[in-house]
Amino acid sequence: MKKGILIGISGASGSGKTLIARTIMDQMVSSSVTMIQEDSYYKDLSNIPYDERTGRNFDHPDAFDHDLLFSQMHDLLHGKSISHPVYDYKTHSRSSETQTVEPQAIIVLEGILILNDPRLRELMDIKIFVDTAPDICFIRRLKRDIAERGRSVDSVINQYMETVRPMYFQFIEPSKRHADLIIPRGGKNTVAIDVISTKIKDLLAKNKRN
């Protein structure tokens, strides 16, 4: 029997998904909430030379281990703990160590392609798509990848033009038709976030009565 509530938050890289997820978590202070990021489920590329890893398409559905992600979301929602993978963005490899994540009343899952996978959508109680202008997303991604992932300006620009932008229009943007709610302006849309928080509280109340 399903015990938890799964909130899926998708959108382009740099759209503000993580900010919305953390804002929702802050508003749910009276409840148990955990956040899972799809990025942690990138496939391990440690078995191929580093130069080849950097040229991979990290915005295609095949870049992710969605089988593991689905299995672990299913376990969390049914009251089981998971061994959450740890991914190193600088080396494009998965650590041999994992993190134990305990089941909570609310699970917030965020990632660029989570609404593209029908198995994940089926688990979700609320499906959200963050719709932010592509130029804003690119600027945010550029700043993040340089500051947090050790990338050069040229490498970020090249990757954006070769894979990020075309994959957005092929896979990510079309997935918003599956969303229950589309949020413009990202994490600064406080009205939308308040609506989502109210719905989550309603779902929590129903779960407690059942």
C-alpha positions as CSV (number, residue, x, y, z in Angstrom):
1,M,0.0,0.0,0.0
2,K,1.3,3.4,-1.0
3,K,2.2,5.5,2.1
4,G,3.9,8.6,0.8
5,I,3.0,11.5,-1.5
6,L,5.2,12.1,-4.6
7,I,5.5,15.6,-6.1
8,G,7.2,15.7,-9.4
9,I,8.9,19.0,-10.6
10,S,10.2,19.1,-14.1
11,G,11.5,21.8,-16.5
12,A,14.6,22.9,-18.3
13,S,18.0,22.9,-16.7
14,G,18.2,26.3,-14.9
15,S,14.4,26.8,-14.9
16,G,14.2,27.1,-11.1
17,K,13.1,23.6,-10.3
18,T,15.4,23.2,-7.3
19,L,14.3,26.6,-5.9
20,I,10.7,25.7,-6.1
21,A,11.3,22.3,-4.5
22,R,13.2,23.8,-1.6
23,T,10.6,26.5,-1.1
24,I,7.9,23.9,-0.9
25,M,10.0,21.9,1.6
26,D,10.4,25.0,3.7
27,Q,6.6,25.6,3.7
28,M,6.0,22.0,4.8
29,V,7.9,22.5,8.1
30,S,5.3,20.5,10.1
31,S,5.6,17.5,7.9
32,S,8.4,15.0,7.0
33,V,9.7,15.9,3.5
34,T,12.7,14.7,1.5
35,M,13.9,15.8,-1.9
36,I,15.4,13.4,-4.6
37,Q,17.2,14.8,-7.7
38,E,17.1,13.0,-11.0
39,D,20.7,14.2,-11.6
40,S,21.9,11.7,-8.9
41,Y,20.7,8.9,-11.2
42,Y,23.0,9.6,-14.1
43,K,24.5,6.4,-15.4
44,D,28.0,5.6,-14.2
45,L,30.6,6.4,-17.0
46,S,33.7,5.4,-15.1
47,N,34.3,2.4,-17.4
48,I,35.1,4.7,-20.4
49,P,37.9,7.2,-20.9
50,Y,37.4,10.6,-19.4
51,D,37.6,12.5,-22.7
52,E,34.8,10.3,-24.0
53,R,32.6,10.9,-21.0
54,T,32.7,14.7,-21.4
55,G,31.3,14.3,-25.0
56,R,28.2,12.3,-23.9
57,N,24.7,13.6,-24.2
58,F,23.6,14.2,-20.6
59,D,20.2,15.6,-21.6
60,H,18.9,12.5,-23.4
61,P,16.7,10.0,-21.5
62,D,19.2,7.3,-22.0
63,A,21.7,9.2,-19.9
64,F,19.7,8.4,-16.8
65,D,19.2,5.1,-14.8
66,H,15.4,5.5,-14.7
67,D,15.0,1.9,-13.8
68,L,16.8,2.5,-10.5
69,L,15.1,5.8,-10.0
70,F,11.6,4.2,-10.5
71,S,12.5,1.3,-8.2
72,Q,13.7,3.5,-5.4
73,M,10.8,5.9,-5.7
74,H,8.4,2.9,-5.5
75,D,10.2,1.7,-2.3
76,L,10.2,5.1,-0.6
77,L,6.5,5.5,-1.3
78,H,5.8,2.1,0.2
79,G,7.7,2.8,3.4
80,K,11.1,1.3,2.6
81,S,14.5,3.0,2.9
82,I,16.8,3.2,-0.1
83,S,20.5,3.4,-0.9
84,H,20.6,6.6,-2.8
85,P,23.4,6.9,-5.4
86,V,26.0,9.6,-5.2
87,Y,27.1,11.2,-8.5
88,D,30.3,13.2,-9.2
89,Y,29.5,15.8,-11.9
90,K,33.2,16.7,-12.4
91,T,34.3,13.1,-13.3
92,H,30.9,11.9,-14.7
93,S,31.0,8.8,-12.4
94,R,29.0,7.3,-9.6
95,S,30.6,6.9,-6.2
96,S,30.9,3.4,-4.7
97,E,29.4,4.9,-1.6
98,T,25.6,5.6,-1.2
99,Q,23.4,7.6,1.1
100,T,20.6,6.0,3.1
101,V,17.3,7.8,2.6
102,E,14.4,7.0,4.8
103,P,10.8,7.1,3.7
104,Q,8.9,10.3,4.5
105,A,5.3,11.5,4.2
106,I,6.2,13.8,1.2
107,I,8.8,13.1,-1.5
108,V,9.8,15.9,-3.9
109,L,11.3,14.5,-7.1
110,E,12.9,17.1,-9.4
111,G,14.6,16.7,-12.8
112,I,14.6,17.6,-16.4
113,L,13.1,14.3,-17.7
114,I,11.0,12.9,-14.9
115,L,7.7,13.7,-16.7
116,N,9.0,12.0,-19.9
117,D,8.9,8.6,-18.1
118,P,5.4,7.1,-17.9
119,R,6.4,4.9,-14.9
120,L,7.5,7.8,-12.8
121,R,4.4,9.8,-13.8
122,E,2.2,7.0,-12.6
123,L,3.7,7.3,-9.2
124,M,3.2,11.0,-8.9
125,D,0.4,12.7,-7.0
126,I,1.2,16.1,-8.4
127,K,3.1,16.8,-11.6
128,I,4.6,20.2,-12.1
129,F,6.4,21.8,-15.0
130,V,8.5,25.0,-14.5
131,D,8.2,27.1,-17.7
132,T,11.1,29.6,-17.8
133,A,12.4,31.5,-20.8
134,P,15.3,29.6,-22.4
135,D,17.7,32.5,-22.3
136,I,17.2,32.8,-18.5
137,C,17.8,29.1,-18.2
138,F,21.0,29.3,-20.1
139,I,22.5,32.1,-18.0
140,R,21.6,30.3,-14.8
141,R,23.2,27.0,-16.2
142,L,26.3,28.9,-17.3
143,K,26.8,30.4,-13.8
144,R,26.1,27.1,-12.0
145,D,28.3,24.8,-14.2
146,I,31.3,27.2,-13.9
147,A,30.9,27.7,-10.1
148,E,29.8,24.2,-9.0
149,R,31.0,21.8,-11.7
150,G,34.4,23.1,-12.8
151,R,33.3,23.8,-16.4
152,S,34.7,26.3,-18.8
153,V,32.6,28.9,-20.5
154,D,33.3,27.4,-23.9
155,S,32.4,23.9,-22.8
156,V,29.1,25.0,-21.4
157,I,28.2,27.0,-24.5
158,N,29.1,24.1,-26.8
159,Q,27.2,21.6,-24.8
160,Y,24.2,23.9,-24.7
161,M,24.1,24.3,-28.5
162,E,24.9,20.7,-29.3
163,T,22.7,18.8,-26.8
164,V,21.0,20.8,-24.1
165,R,18.9,23.0,-26.4
166,P,17.9,20.3,-29.0
167,M,17.1,17.8,-26.2
168,Y,14.9,20.4,-24.5
169,F,12.7,20.8,-27.6
170,Q,12.7,17.1,-28.3
171,F,12.0,15.6,-24.9
172,I,11.6,18.1,-22.1
173,E,9.3,20.8,-23.4
174,P,6.8,18.2,-24.9
175,S,6.6,16.6,-21.5
176,K,4.8,19.6,-20.0
177,R,1.5,18.3,-21.5
178,H,1.6,15.7,-18.7
179,A,1.8,18.3,-16.0
180,D,-1.1,19.1,-13.6
181,L,0.3,22.6,-13.2
182,I,2.6,24.7,-15.3
183,I,4.5,27.4,-13.4
184,P,5.8,30.4,-15.3
185,R,8.7,32.6,-13.9
186,G,10.1,29.8,-11.8
187,G,10.8,30.0,-8.1
188,K,9.6,33.7,-7.9
189,N,6.0,32.7,-8.6
190,T,4.9,32.7,-5.0
191,V,1.2,32.4,-5.9
192,A,1.7,29.1,-7.7
193,I,3.9,27.8,-4.8
194,D,1.2,28.7,-2.3
195,V,-1.4,26.8,-4.4
196,I,0.9,23.7,-4.5
197,S,1.5,23.8,-0.8
198,T,-2.2,24.0,-0.1
199,K,-2.8,21.0,-2.3
200,I,-0.1,19.0,-0.6
201,K,-1.6,19.8,2.8
202,D,-4.9,18.5,1.5
203,L,-3.4,15.3,0.3
204,L,-1.6,14.8,3.6
205,A,-4.9,15.3,5.5
206,K,-6.6,12.7,3.2
207,N,-3.8,10.2,3.8
208,K,-4.1,10.6,7.6
209,R,-7.9,9.9,7.4
210,N,-7.3,6.7,5.2
